[in-house]
Amino acid sequence: MLSVFWQFLLLGCVSFGGPAAHIGYFQRHFVQKLGWIPQDRFASTMALCQFLPGPASSQLGFAIGYQRAGLGGAIAAFIGFTLPSFVLMLALAMLGRHFADSPVTSAVVNGLKLFALVVVADAVLTMAGQFCRRRLTLALAVGTSAGLWLWPGLLAQFIALLAAAVVGAILLTRDSGEPVRKAFINWPFLLLFAALFVGLPLLAHGGSAGLFADFYQAGSLVFGGGHVVLPLLQNLLANDLSSEVFLTGYGAAQAMPGPMFTLATFLGAELLPASPLLGALVATFGLFLPGFLLVLAFINGWQALASSPRMAGAIAGVNAAVVGLLLAALYQPVFVASVTGAPALAAAALGLLALRVFRCPLLVLIPAFMLLGVWL
């Protein structure tokens, strides 16, 4: 467990670049360098984490820790990988209050909001190229985004994901010719996930319990990784936090190493200003927990489950809907809150060009957009 914790802590301090980059770090470090997991099992585990709701790269690290040292190793991997980003986001939330009224702070916030627009646009284009290669998957993505623009809300998002899974299971089925094997499911973890998902909104109201319930609900519905958590949390907490706070935290999360889900750390501290550390811990744990419970439920039977043609089709449908979900978020709240005029739009377009075409590192773009915020 200590070895797992230390290796993931090292990666947590240097893993910039978001979920896709994290997977590359894990592959080089744990497959090639340390030999903790063979390549075929790594690929299979990665597919499971991409299918389940939750933070895909953190779930992959959690699964590697589990396969290395059991449940204790999984927890050690999570803490090690998340701790650096958690500390930085908590410090940002606590120190930010002392500079909230400063013109410089306002300018930096504007720059981070524009940077968030660039990152979300890049994620839409990347995921569309990966998951919308067929006419039907493209139609699912566009239909999802159009529906959410007309009827925004968490319920509409859930219905869109469920409908896409059904359509995919019926119309996107591909038979590999291999016999379908019986899947093993770890039912206690799956039942605990379901019990918390249903029971927390009924039992927890206000305070830290209500905060945990809200973030657990969001973590249970986030298909597609860290970028998609933004619209889900925006809908859940719209009455408690402004769009400016959301986008400030989201932009800051891009600048941190480790998982983007530590956006919850920042938001939790903002939501419980009298006890920022408690709020940060509760929100972070609530957002990560459902994805980890699902990994524990399915990790031992995933290969058999994914061999089902219907399941493969459902996965393709959900992935396409996730692209539409992110496209809807690109307009509201990201574009609406960040683009204040033609200069801001031009800056965002140039930033997207620098990121996608010239592969400009995030560590260069982040300070550049902060300076742009001062200029704009």
C-alpha positions as CSV (number, residue, x, y, z in Angstrom):
1,M,0.0,0.0,0.0
2,L,2.8,2.4,0.8
3,S,4.5,1.7,-2.5
4,V,1.2,2.3,-4.3
5,F,0.7,5.5,-2.5
6,W,4.2,6.8,-3.2
7,Q,4.1,6.0,-6.9
8,F,0.7,7.6,-7.4
9,L,1.7,10.6,-5.3
10,L,4.7,11.2,-7.6
11,L,2.4,11.1,-10.6
12,G,-0.1,13.3,-8.9
13,C,2.5,16.0,-8.7
14,V,3.4,16.0,-12.3
15,S,0.4,14.7,-14.3
16,F,-0.7,17.8,-16.1
17,G,-2.8,17.7,-19.3
18,G,-6.1,16.1,-18.3
19,P,-7.6,12.6,-18.5
20,A,-6.1,11.5,-21.8
21,A,-2.6,12.6,-20.7
22,H,-3.1,10.8,-17.4
23,I,-3.8,7.5,-19.2
24,G,-0.5,8.0,-21.0
25,Y,1.3,8.6,-17.8
26,F,-0.2,5.4,-16.3
27,Q,0.7,3.3,-19.3
28,R,4.3,4.4,-19.3
29,H,4.8,4.2,-15.6
30,F,2.8,1.1,-14.5
31,V,3.0,-1.0,-17.7
32,Q,6.3,-0.2,-19.2
33,K,8.4,1.0,-16.3
34,L,7.2,-0.9,-13.2
35,G,5.4,-3.8,-14.9
36,W,2.6,-3.8,-12.4
37,I,0.0,-4.7,-14.9
38,P,0.2,-6.3,-18.4
39,Q,-0.7,-4.3,-21.5
40,D,-3.8,-6.3,-22.3
41,R,-5.3,-6.0,-18.8
42,F,-4.4,-2.3,-18.8
43,A,-6.4,-1.8,-22.1
44,S,-9.3,-3.9,-20.8
45,T,-9.4,-1.9,-17.5
46,M,-9.2,1.4,-19.4
47,A,-12.3,0.3,-21.5
48,L,-14.3,-0.4,-18.3
49,C,-13.4,3.0,-16.8
50,Q,-14.4,4.8,-20.0
51,F,-17.8,3.1,-19.9
52,L,-18.7,3.7,-16.3
53,P,-19.8,7.1,-15.0
54,G,-17.1,8.9,-13.0
55,P,-13.5,10.2,-13.6
56,A,-12.1,7.8,-16.0
57,S,-8.4,8.4,-15.3
58,S,-8.8,8.3,-11.5
59,Q,-10.9,5.2,-11.9
60,L,-8.1,3.6,-13.9
61,G,-5.6,4.5,-11.2
62,F,-8.0,3.2,-8.6
63,A,-8.3,-0.1,-10.5
64,I,-4.5,-0.4,-10.9
65,G,-4.1,0.1,-7.2
66,Y,-6.8,-2.5,-6.5
67,Q,-5.1,-5.1,-8.8
68,R,-1.8,-4.4,-7.2
69,A,-2.7,-4.4,-3.5
70,G,-6.4,-5.0,-3.1
71,L,-8.9,-2.5,-1.7
72,G,-6.2,-0.8,0.5
73,G,-4.1,-0.3,-2.6
74,A,-7.0,1.2,-4.5
75,I,-7.6,3.7,-1.7
76,A,-3.9,4.5,-1.5
77,A,-3.8,5.1,-5.3
78,F,-6.7,7.5,-5.0
79,I,-5.3,9.5,-2.1
80,G,-1.8,9.7,-3.7
81,F,-2.9,10.8,-7.1
82,T,-5.6,13.3,-5.8
83,L,-3.8,14.8,-2.8
84,P,-1.6,17.4,-4.7
85,S,-4.5,18.8,-6.7
86,F,-6.8,18.7,-3.6
87,V,-4.3,20.9,-1.6
88,L,-3.8,23.4,-4.4
89,M,-7.6,23.8,-5.1
90,L,-8.4,24.2,-1.4
91,A,-5.7,26.8,-1.1
92,L,-7.1,28.7,-4.1
93,A,-10.6,28.7,-2.6
94,M,-9.5,29.9,0.8
95,L,-7.0,32.5,-0.4
96,G,-9.2,33.7,-3.2
97,R,-11.7,35.3,-0.7
98,H,-9.0,37.7,0.4
99,F,-8.5,39.0,-3.1
100,A,-12.1,38.6,-4.5
101,D,-12.6,42.4,-5.0
102,S,-9.2,43.1,-6.6
103,P,-9.3,44.2,-10.2
104,V,-6.4,41.9,-10.9
105,T,-8.4,38.9,-9.5
106,S,-11.3,39.9,-11.7
107,A,-9.0,40.0,-14.8
108,V,-7.5,36.6,-14.0
109,V,-10.9,35.1,-13.6
110,N,-11.9,36.5,-17.0
111,G,-8.8,34.9,-18.5
112,L,-9.5,31.5,-16.8
113,K,-13.1,31.6,-18.2
114,L,-11.8,32.1,-21.7
115,F,-9.3,29.3,-21.1
116,A,-12.2,27.0,-20.0
117,L,-13.9,27.8,-23.3
118,V,-10.8,26.7,-25.3
119,V,-10.5,23.5,-23.3
120,V,-14.2,22.5,-23.6
121,A,-14.2,23.3,-27.4
122,D,-11.1,21.1,-27.8
123,A,-12.7,18.3,-25.8
124,V,-15.9,18.5,-28.1
125,L,-13.8,18.2,-31.2
126,T,-11.6,15.4,-29.9
127,M,-14.5,13.3,-28.6
128,A,-16.6,13.9,-31.7
129,G,-13.8,12.5,-33.8
130,Q,-13.6,9.5,-31.6
131,F,-17.2,8.7,-30.9
132,C,-19.2,10.2,-33.8
133,R,-17.8,8.5,-36.9
134,R,-21.2,7.1,-38.0
135,R,-24.3,8.9,-39.1
136,L,-26.3,7.6,-36.2
137,T,-23.8,8.5,-33.5
138,L,-23.5,12.0,-35.0
139,A,-27.3,12.3,-35.0
140,L,-27.3,11.2,-31.3
141,A,-24.8,13.8,-30.4
142,V,-26.5,16.6,-32.2
143,G,-29.9,15.6,-31.0
144,T,-28.7,15.5,-27.4
145,S,-27.2,19.0,-27.6
146,A,-30.3,20.4,-29.3
147,G,-32.6,18.8,-26.7
148,L,-30.6,20.2,-23.8
149,W,-30.5,23.7,-25.3
150,L,-34.3,23.6,-25.5
151,W,-34.9,21.8,-22.2
152,P,-31.9,22.3,-19.9
153,G,-31.7,20.5,-16.7
154,L,-30.3,17.4,-14.9
155,L,-33.4,15.3,-15.7
156,A,-33.1,16.0,-19.4
157,Q,-29.4,15.0,-19.3
158,F,-30.3,11.7,-17.7
159,I,-33.1,11.0,-20.1
160,A,-30.8,11.8,-23.1
161,L,-28.1,9.4,-21.8
162,L,-30.6,6.6,-21.2
163,A,-32.3,7.0,-24.6
164,A,-28.9,6.9,-26.3
165,A,-28.0,3.7,-24.5
166,V,-31.3,2.1,-25.7
167,V,-30.8,3.3,-29.3
168,G,-27.3,2.1,-29.3
169,A,-28.2,-1.3,-27.9
170,I,-30.8,-1.7,-30.7
171,L,-29.1,-0.1,-33.7
172,L,-25.4,0.0,-33.0
173,T,-25.0,-3.7,-32.2
174,R,-21.9,-5.4,-33.6
175,D,-21.5,-9.2,-33.3
176,S,-17.9,-10.1,-32.9
177,G,-18.6,-13.8,-33.4
178,E,-17.3,-14.7,-30.0
179,P,-19.5,-16.5,-27.5
180,V,-20.9,-14.3,-24.7
181,R,-19.4,-15.3,-21.3
182,K,-21.2,-15.2,-18.0
183,A,-20.3,-12.0,-16.1
184,F,-19.4,-11.9,-12.4
185,I,-20.7,-8.8,-10.6
186,N,-19.7,-7.9,-7.1
187,W,-23.2,-7.2,-5.9
188,P,-22.5,-5.6,-2.5
189,F,-20.7,-2.7,-4.1
190,L,-23.3,-2.3,-6.8
191,L,-26.2,-2.4,-4.2
192,L,-24.3,0.2,-2.0
193,F,-24.0,2.4,-5.1
194,A,-27.7,2.2,-5.8
195,A,-28.7,2.6,-2.2
196,L,-26.7,5.8,-1.8
197,F,-28.0,7.1,-5.2
198,V,-31.6,6.6,-4.2
199,G,-31.4,7.2,-0.5
200,L,-29.2,10.2,-0.1
201,P,-31.5,12.8,-1.8
202,L,-34.4,11.5,0.5
203,L,-32.4,11.6,3.7
204,A,-29.8,14.4,3.4
205,H,-31.0,18.0,3.4
206,G,-28.7,21.0,3.9
207,G,-25.3,21.2,5.5
208,S,-22.5,18.8,4.8
209,A,-24.9,15.8,4.4
210,G,-26.8,17.7,1.7
211,L,-23.5,18.7,0.0
212,F,-22.4,15.1,0.0
213,A,-25.7,14.0,-1.6
214,D,-25.5,16.6,-4.3
215,F,-22.0,15.7,-5.3
216,Y,-22.7,12.0,-5.1
217,Q,-25.6,12.5,-7.5
218,A,-23.3,14.4,-9.9
219,G,-20.6,11.7,-9.7
220,S,-23.1,9.0,-10.5
221,L,-24.2,10.6,-13.7
222,V,-20.9,11.9,-15.2
223,F,-20.3,9.9,-18.4
224,G,-17.3,11.2,-20.3
225,G,-14.9,12.3,-17.6
226,G,-14.0,15.6,-16.0
227,H,-15.2,18.0,-18.7
228,V,-18.8,16.7,-18.4
229,V,-19.0,17.3,-14.6
230,L,-19.3,21.0,-15.3
231,P,-22.8,21.0,-16.7
232,L,-24.0,18.5,-14.1
233,L,-22.8,20.5,-11.2
234,Q,-24.0,23.7,-12.8
235,N,-27.5,22.3,-12.8
236,L,-27.4,20.8,-9.3
237,L,-25.9,23.9,-7.6
238,A,-27.1,26.7,-9.8
239,N,-29.1,28.2,-6.9
240,D,-26.1,28.2,-4.6
241,L,-23.1,29.3,-6.7
242,S,-22.8,31.7,-9.6
243,S,-21.5,30.7,-13.1
244,E,-18.5,32.9,-12.5
245,V,-17.5,30.7,-9.5
246,F,-18.0,27.5,-11.5
247,L,-15.9,28.7,-14.4
248,T,-13.2,30.1,-12.2
249,G,-12.8,26.7,-10.4
250,Y,-13.1,24.9,-13.7
251,G,-10.4,27.0,-15.3
252,A,-8.2,26.6,-12.2
253,A,-8.6,22.8,-12.3
254,Q,-7.1,22.8,-15.8
255,A,-4.0,24.3,-14.4
256,M,-3.5,21.7,-11.7
257,P,-1.8,18.3,-11.9
258,G,-4.0,15.3,-11.2
259,P,-7.7,14.7,-11.7
260,M,-10.1,17.5,-12.9
261,F,-12.7,16.2,-10.4
262,T,-10.9,18.2,-7.7
263,L,-13.1,21.0,-9.0
264,A,-15.3,19.6,-6.3
265,T,-12.6,20.6,-3.7
266,F,-12.9,24.2,-4.8
267,L,-16.7,24.2,-5.0
268,G,-17.1,22.4,-1.6
269,A,-14.9,25.0,0.1
270,E,-17.0,27.8,-1.5
271,L,-20.3,26.2,-0.5
272,L,-19.2,25.8,3.2
273,P,-17.3,29.0,3.8
274,A,-17.4,28.6,7.6
275,S,-15.7,25.2,7.3
276,P,-13.9,25.1,4.0
277,L,-11.8,22.0,4.7
278,L,-14.9,20.0,5.7
279,G,-16.7,21.2,2.6
280,A,-13.8,20.4,0.4
281,L,-13.4,16.9,1.8
282,V,-17.2,16.1,1.7
283,A,-17.6,17.3,-1.9
284,T,-14.5,15.6,-3.2
285,F,-15.3,12.3,-1.6
286,G,-18.9,12.5,-2.7
287,L,-18.0,13.1,-6.4
288,F,-15.4,10.4,-6.6
289,L,-17.2,7.7,-4.5
290,P,-19.8,6.4,-7.0
291,G,-17.3,5.8,-9.8
292,F,-15.1,3.9,-7.4
293,L,-18.0,1.7,-6.2
294,L,-18.9,0.9,-9.8
295,V,-15.3,-0.1,-10.6
296,L,-15.3,-2.5,-7.6
297,A,-18.6,-3.9,-8.7
298,F,-17.6,-4.7,-12.3
299,I,-13.8,-5.0,-12.4
300,N,-13.8,-8.8,-12.0
301,G,-16.4,-9.5,-14.6
302,W,-15.9,-6.8,-17.2
303,Q,-14.3,-8.9,-19.9
304,A,-17.3,-11.2,-20.0
305,L,-19.8,-8.3,-19.8
306,A,-18.3,-6.3,-22.6
307,S,-18.4,-9.3,-24.9
308,S,-22.2,-8.8,-25.3
309,P,-23.0,-7.1,-28.6
310,R,-25.9,-5.3,-27.0
311,M,-23.7,-3.8,-24.3
312,A,-21.1,-2.7,-26.9
313,G,-23.9,-0.9,-28.8
314,A,-25.1,0.7,-25.6
315,I,-21.6,2.0,-24.9
316,A,-21.4,3.5,-28.4
317,G,-24.7,5.3,-27.9
318,V,-23.8,6.7,-24.5
319,N,-20.4,7.9,-25.8
320,A,-22.2,9.8,-28.7
321,A,-24.6,11.4,-26.3
322,V,-21.8,12.5,-24.1
323,V,-20.4,14.5,-27.0
324,G,-23.8,16.2,-27.3
325,L,-23.9,16.9,-23.6
326,L,-20.5,18.6,-23.8
327,L,-21.5,20.6,-26.9
328,A,-24.5,21.9,-25.0
329,A,-22.3,23.0,-22.1
330,L,-19.9,24.7,-24.6
331,Y,-22.7,27.3,-25.2
332,Q,-24.3,27.5,-21.8
333,P,-22.7,28.2,-19.4
334,V,-19.2,28.4,-20.9
335,F,-19.5,30.5,-24.0
336,V,-22.2,32.8,-22.5
337,A,-20.2,33.6,-19.4
338,S,-16.7,33.9,-21.1
339,V,-17.2,35.7,-24.4
340,T,-17.9,39.4,-23.8
341,G,-17.1,40.7,-27.2
342,A,-15.1,40.3,-30.4
343,P,-11.7,40.5,-28.8
344,A,-12.5,37.7,-26.3
345,L,-13.9,35.5,-29.2
346,A,-10.7,36.1,-31.2
347,A,-8.5,35.2,-28.2
348,A,-10.4,32.0,-27.7
349,A,-10.1,31.1,-31.4
350,L,-6.4,31.7,-31.4
351,G,-6.1,29.7,-28.1
352,L,-7.9,26.8,-29.7
353,L,-5.6,26.9,-32.7
354,A,-2.6,26.9,-30.4
355,L,-3.9,24.0,-28.5
356,R,-5.1,21.7,-31.3
357,V,-2.8,22.5,-34.2
358,F,0.5,23.7,-32.6
359,R,0.1,21.4,-29.5
360,C,1.0,24.3,-27.2
361,P,1.4,23.0,-23.6
362,L,-1.3,23.9,-21.1
363,L,1.4,25.3,-18.8
364,V,2.1,27.9,-21.4
365,L,-1.6,28.6,-22.3
366,I,-2.8,29.1,-18.7
367,P,-0.5,32.1,-17.9
368,A,-1.1,33.5,-21.4
369,F,-4.8,33.6,-20.8
370,M,-4.4,35.1,-17.4
371,L,-2.5,37.9,-19.1
372,L,-5.1,38.2,-21.8
373,G,-7.7,38.6,-19.1
374,V,-5.8,41.7,-17.8
375,W,-5.6,43.1,-21.4
376,L,-9.2,42.4,-22.3
